[in-house]
Amino acid sequence: MAMEDPDRKTEVVLLACGSFNPITNMHLRLFELAKDYLHETGKYKVIKGIISPVGDAYKKKGLISADHRVTMAKLATNNSDWVEVDDWESSQSEWLETVKVLRHHHEKLSSPDPTVSLQNALPLTKPGRKRKQEPNRHDPIKKKNQSPDGKNVPQVKLLCGSDVLESFGIPNLWKLEDITEIIQNYGLGLTVTPSHSLAMPVDFSGTWNLVSNDNFEGYMTALGIDFATRKIAKMLKPQKVIKQDGDLFSIHTTSTFRDYMLQFKIGEEFEEDNKGLDNRKCKSLVTWDNDKLICVQAGEKKNRGWTHWLEGDDLHLVFDLLQNCL
């Protein structure tokens, strides 16, 4: 059997657009799944992955500022040798359709100068102006995989989950010409959306005896909790009843001292009531870190959060005095 010629494989750049509010391990996993699949076909060679967070003009409820989302994404990809974060989309003053972001990155790859800015990209429609098809303007390149100097350039494929594909059929959500351009000129790197079919890293459902780490005293002191309350809290042996449905969590903590409920969805900011400790409320955000639940809290008390993980029949809890907070 003749060996495959790697030079004949089509080079591919995977582009993921979205809010990344915030970025999670599952987002990065999608890149790996798509890359593995494309390589297995024997036709493609994935050379780069690009994460393009949407800008603040998207106006989605609960959307963290673009600066924070870009920073978190860069930290998450810091050790990757092929996935990077691009802040061009997030820096725009207006929301951009996905197809315009695809055009931008295609133009960058097609340019003889890889550092070329948007100056050579196709112009965007001015705000308030009715969009219409303009002759030859949105026909990116007659030979879509050739640059102006005749050299082959990588294909840009939109990395998305099955939910995005399903959304193509929702009336008035996507322009038909945009869908056509995305599929015909770029293509999709389609993966199964984690919330639909991929299993969560671990199932926390059950009734657990809580094991706290040794920094509990220091954490309560940092929060300004009085001496008497700290002593009582250290003697408690709380029990947690956790119900998990995919990325939806309900955590009921019971003890002889206090009884409280916590509900949240992975990756979505929520209001956490800390009446189990200091009787204050704060904005919190929980994400996966492998098999651990990581919570970052924001409020008048900075640099705090918690981590949950399972070991055997024990639920472990670590209170984190974080260096950085959203």
Secondary structure, DSSP 8 states (H G I E B T S, - for coil): -----GGGSEEEEEEEEE--TT--HHHHHHHHHHHHHHHHTTSEEEEEEEEEE--GGG--TT---HHHHHHHHHHHTTT-SSEEE--TGGG-SS---HHHHHHHHHHHHHSSSTT--GGGS-----TT------TTTT---SSTTB-TTS-B--EEEEEEEHHHHHHTTSTTTS-HHHHHHIIIII-EEEE--TTTTS--S----EEEEEEE-TTHHHHHHHTT--HHHHHHHHH---EEEEEEETTEEEEEEE-SS-EEEEEEETTS-EEEE-TTTTS-EEEEEEEEETTEEEEEEESSS-SEEEEEEEETTEEEEEEE--S---
